[in-house]
Amino acid sequence: MVDYHASNNQASSGGPAVYMDPREQENDWDRDLLLDPAWEKQQRKTFTAWCNSHLRKAGTQIENIEEDFRDGLKLMLLLEVISGERLPKPERGKMRVHKINNVNKALDYIASKGVKLVSIGAEEIVDGNAKMTLGMIWTIILRFAIQDISVEETSAKEGLLLWCQRKTAPYKNVNVQNFHISWKDGLAFNALIHRHRPELIDYDKLRKDDPLTNLNNAFEVAEKYLDIPKMMDAEDIVNTARPDEKAIMTYVSSFYHAFSGAQKAETAANRICKVLAVNQENEHLMEDYEKLASDLLEWIRRTIPWLENRAPEKTMAEMQQKLEDFRGYRRVHKPPKVQEKCQLEINFNTLQTKLRLSNRPAFMPSEGRMVSDINGSWHNLEGAEKGYEEWMLNEIRRLERLDHLAEKFRQKATIHESWTDGKEAMLTQKDYETASLSEVKALLRKHEAFESDLAAHQDRVEQIAAIAQELNELDYYDSPSVNARCQKICEQWDALGSLTQSRRESLERTEKQLESIDELYLEYAKRAAPFNNWMEGAMEDLQDMFIVHNIEEIQGLITAHEQFKSTLPEANKEREAIQAIQAEVQKIAQYNGIKLSGGNPYTTITPKSIDDKWHKVEQLVPQRDRALQEELAKQQSNDHLRRKFATQANIVGPWIQTKMEEIGRISIEMNGTLEDQLVNLREYEQSIIEYKPNIDQLEGDHQLIQEALIFDNSYTAYTMEHLRVGWEQLLTTIARTINEIENQILTRDAKGISQEQLHEYRTSFNHFDKKRTGQMDMDNYRALLVATGNSLGDAEFARIMGIVDPNNSGAVTFQAFIDFMSRETTDTDTADQVIASFKILAADKNFITAEELRRELPPDQAEYCIARMAPYSGPDAKPGALDYMSFSTALYGESDL
């Protein structure tokens, strides 16, 4: 069993110690049960009704007093309702250990109020021990319903008894000397009611010899008109020689509390008017914040999907249009939203300052509309923005690469298809069947030359297939037609290979019957084929498209082109040698009188075609020279743009960093009055705004760079994105610093703090702000409080940290520090005071009517309350009843209005 002991001095909460010795109460309670067990029945009913009279305020009740408190949940709820304080969060588990922990939390709270709980342990309550449960409830009743009663320098039981004697003294047949026999005939109960509400009872008609009628009349009137629940049965009182004293005291204390506060209505109404006026103003500010936050979040919500859209376009023109749309968003649509976000933070800080000054809880915007939520959404927007720009630039590079590859594919495919045209028909003809021996040998040599040519074209076919594969991997929009053309080329190539092999076999069978061969024609064919292939490759290379991004790359292409030109003289010698072979053929034929029956039987490459291609190469070389020089000029222009942007960026970037550092120093220094600081900061802000043309100049230079498709800049470490973010942070920081000074002025004027006090606060704060960040950790803040004369224990320091750092960030700002230093000496209203004031206006009812509000309050504030109070739903609800308790707690942020 766990015992709970507490000092007989004042409790830690500041309440007075219990005036009775708890052991005497316990022994007296034990003897009562042993002497008359019927008292237990009376206590069960009375204590149950008393508990339910409070639990109904929380929308619940109990049926069996020893069973319904076993898990500790309703016991903790009862203590919260009657004390108006929060207990530790209960455990929701169903295991015995969870129930014991919950009951222990309740017993610890009772003990913290200066009450000794001897022999009452959590295990007995959890086990449903009726004796211990009733004893615990009686202790709660004594502490919270009877102990604070004070009449003519008497308190608790004696005070309640003296109050009863004073109120019933004028009535015949009533002599209250105790809380048992004196109440048995019921006249004392009726006298109390008649003394305060004479219209409810006709006292002269009551007879002392009819106690049942008297008791039932008093119980019914109290329940119907005074909202005092029936806690006892008249028969139990009449049929018991000595009614239970604790039950009578409990019931009578309800009458005391019901009649004790009728004179406070006027004071309560004035307090309510004051609170409502402040709350109306704050609600207007909250509505403005919610609307501005909603509009900004909606814009972000609509913008992010647009920035996250990664649907690729098919052409460069379409992607360029997307890039232009994005630039319009950066220049036109986003800057006003940056200003709105800054203004939203300023409004939020101003509202929080006003709430602190009026002792209201910090404003908690609707879910998803916190400043942190807006900053998070803004961060997501900027992340999507950065990713969108990077994606577009990558897409432009990809489309540029695709266009280049597609054109290269078409060129190579066209050359290859031109070469293969007619090859199948040539390979399938049967000309060797009727040819002479020399003709067959010529056909065989021609076929060997064709095979050499075929092998030389193998690389081109592989290149075509590789380009088609790369186009597929890069998701080229016209990949189906590319694939179809590539497939046709590959199938035709395979067919050519098969036909070539078949024709060779046929010619080799015929070769055995033929002997002569024209060696000269064969030599021509063998030398002409690779030279022809080299010329075709050279023409292809000279017409090949190129893409470069800097001067080094174009200079590399120019060097390679110069190397190619240096090989032309040697190639021309090879061409002249091949043409000399053909000239020798003509010379021999003329000398021997041989009539040539056509061209070279071993090749289709004629001297004219070689000369034509050679002339074509000679024409393409200067064209290539001009194209390379034009690209060199373009890259030199791009390099100038890079240098121009870098020169300005290397000035603006350090300037922004310097201004950020200067603002950081200004925010922690205190030179002159707050008004002087505010004027200086606004002038400083204006000087920053006047620097904006430099940013605009950079934006113009950056646009030229993007239009030129320049993707890198080795002359500076700053990007336009970095400078934009720095500039926006600079504007936001100076605006936030100005807002902090304005809030300090607001706090100074509201709290009456002198300039000297404020200077002393700032000097003390700066001394302990070791890192000069404008805020300090818990250890430094504790040292600051001690240095300013505060003697702190752990509990008190935890309370203070809950005020200055409600979000548990671990850091305390200067504004929070001066708010705390000023609020400690200021008289402020609380939710409990407002509830008590409404209760007075409601004649001690748990609800109030519209008629009562209009009678006691000014018209506009009465209608304000009526429009916002929810209907009362308690067990004693009546038509038109309004719930003033929920309304009052909502004013101070303890629940939603």
Buried (B, 14 or more C-beta within 10 A) or exposed (E): EBEBEBEEEEBEEEBBBBEBEBEEBBEEBEEBBEEBEBBBBBBBBBBBBBBBBBBBBEEBBBEEBBEBBBBBBBBBBBBBBBBEEEBEEBBEEEEEEBBBBBBBBBBBBBBBBBBBBBBBBBBBBBBBBBBBBBBBBBBBBBBBBBBEBBBEEBBBBBBBBBBBBEBBEEBEEBEBEBBBBBBBBBBBBBBBBBBBBEEBBEBEEBEEEBBBBBBBBBBEBBBEEBBBBBBBBBEBBBEBEBBBBBBBBBBBBBBBBBBBBEEBBEEBBEBBBBBBBBBEEBBEBBEEBBEBBBEBBEBBEEBBEEBBEEEEBEEBEEBBEBBEEBBEBBEEEBEEBBEBBBBBBBBBBBBBBBBBBBBBBEBEBEEEBBBEBBEEBBEBBBEBBEEBBEBBBEBBBBBBBBBBBBEBBBBBBEBBBEBBEEBEEBBEEEEBEEBEBBBBBBBBBBBBBBBBBBEBBEEBBEBBBEBBEBBBEBEBBEBEEBBEBBEEBBEBBEBBEEBBEEBBEBBEEBBEEBEEBBEBBBBBBBBBBEBBBBBBBBBBBBEEEEEBBBBEBBBEBBEEBEEBEEEBEEBEEBBEEBBEBBEEBEEEEEEEEEEEEEEBBBBBBBBEEBEEBBEBBEEBBEEBBEBBEEBBEBBEEBBEBBEBBBEBBBEBBEBBEEBBEEBBEBBBEBEEBBEEBBEBBEEBBEEBEEBEEBBEBBBEBBBEBBEBBBEEBEBBEBBBBEBBBBBBEBBBBBBBBBBBBBBBBBBBEBBEBEEEBBBBBBEBBBEBBEEEEBBBBBEBBBEBBEEBEBEEEEEEBEEBBEEBBEEEEEBBBBBBBBBBBBBEEEEEBEBEBBBBBBBBBBBBBBBBBBEBBBEBBBEEBBBBBBEBBEEBEBEBBEEEBBBBBBBBBBBBBEEEE
